[in-house]
Amino acid sequence: MSYAAERLADFPPANHATFQVERIYRQSPAKVFRAFADQDMVRRWRVESDGCVVHEFTFDFRIGGREVSRFSFGDGPEIRIDAEFQDIVPDRRLAFTYRMGMGANPFSASLTTIELLPSGTGTRLTYTEQLTLFDGSDSAQGREEGCRLLMESLAAELDRQG
């Protein structure tokens, strides 16, 4: 076996998945959108949590703008998220790409679209993620479960805002 073939044998094939999560919020699309656009709100509902240590959080909400989040849970390894905003339509839609990794080793890359539609007096949020997993350390099911937990965290943040 050649060196190149041996090296490739060390890497599992990429795994691709798409999932979608829908959630109704009591607040208007403008208020839900604000929770994605406001740096302090984003940090509270998406980055900070019980047992989480935030090492870095930068946020530049504009097309081409970037977000960097570095955090760890308890004594666990550092997780890094590097995101870039691809499309922003105020109160209606945002799309971003992001890479997630442990330390310097990326384990996934995604394209995410969030759409906000009026639903009665509230908002129907549809979150669609197209995911590529690189090394087998994560799963589409695990990512979807994490997304659902974040949508609940978002609901709590929106309720705090009134």
N, C-alpha and C positions, 0 to 999 in steps of 0.2 A: 504494500500500500504506500502511495506517495505521501510526502509530508502534508500536502494540501488536503488530501483525502482524510488523513489522520486528524488534521485540525478541524475539518468540517464534521467529523464524527463526534467531536466534543460538544457540538451545538445542536440542540433539538430544533426541528423545523418551526418556523413561525406559525402561530395559531391565530386565526382571524375570527372575529365575532362582531355581531351588531346586536345591541339591545335598546329597548325603549322603555322609559318610565313616564307615566302620566300621574299628575297630582292636581287636585283642585285646591286653591287657596281662597280664603275669604276676602283678601285684599284685591284692589284693582291691579290691572297690568302695570300701571305706572309705579305703584308701590313695590310690586314684585320685582320689576326691572331694577329699581333703585337698590334692592338688596344684592344685585349682581354688579352694580356700578360703583357703589360707595365702598371705599377701601376699608373703613372701620367695620362696616356691617359684614363684608366678605370675610374679614379676619375672624370676627366673632363666630359666624355660623359655619364657616367652611374650614378654617385652619385650627382654631382653638377648640379643645375639648378636654374633658376630664382625663388627667394622666398624660396629656400631650405637652411636650416642650417645644416651643417654636424657636428655631435658631435663626431664621431669616424669613422676612416676608416683604416683598416689593410688589407694587401693583400700579400699572400704567394703563388705565382703561380707555383705550382708543384703538382704532384699526391699526394694526402693526405694533401696538403696545404689548408689553410683556408682563407676566407675573412669574415670580420665583418664590416658591415656598420650600423651606427646609425645616423638617420637624422630626421628632421621634416620640414614641410612646414608651413611657417609663424608661427602662434601661435598654430598650430595643435599638436597632440600627437606625441611622438617619435615613429618612426618605426625602427625596427631592422631586419637586414638580416644576417643570419649565413649560410655561404656556405662552401662546401668542394669539391675540385676538385677530380673527380673519374678517369678521363682519359684525357690525353693530347697527341695529335698527331700533332706536329708542322705543321702549314700551312694547316691543313686538318680537324681536329676535336677536340672538347673538350666536356666533359660531367661533370656536377656538380650537386650536390644536394644542396638544400637550404631550410631553414625554415624562414618564415617571420612572424613577430609579432608586436604587439603594446605594448610597454613596455616589461613586462615579459610574456605576454600572446600570445602564438603562434596562428596564424589564418590560416596558410597553410604550406604545405611542398611539394616540387617539385623535380622531376628529369628532368634535362634539357640537351639536346644534341644540339650542334651547329656543322653543317657540312659546309665546304667551298669547293666549286668545281670551277675550272676555267670555265669562261663563256666569250668567245671571249677574249678580253684583260683584262677583269675584273673578278669578283667573284660572284657566286651565293651562297648566305648564306641561309641555311635552319635551322630554329630554331624550335625545337620540345620540348614542355613542357608537362609532365604528372603531373597533379596537384591534390592535395587533399586539400579541404577546410574544416576547422574544425568547424567554429562557425557562418557561414552565413554573416560575415562582409565584405566579398569580393566575387567576382564572376569570373567565367572563362572568361566571356566576358570582364569584367573590366581588368583582367590580360592580356588578349590578346591585348586589346587597349593600355595598358601601354607598352607592348612589342613592338608594332608597333611604338609608340612614341620614344622608346629607339633606335630602328633601324634607325629612322630619325636622332636622336642625334648622332649616330655612323657615319652616312653619313656626317654630318656636321664636325665632328672631323676628319674624313679621308680627307675631302676636305681641312681643315686647314693644314693638314700635307703635302698636295701636292701629 
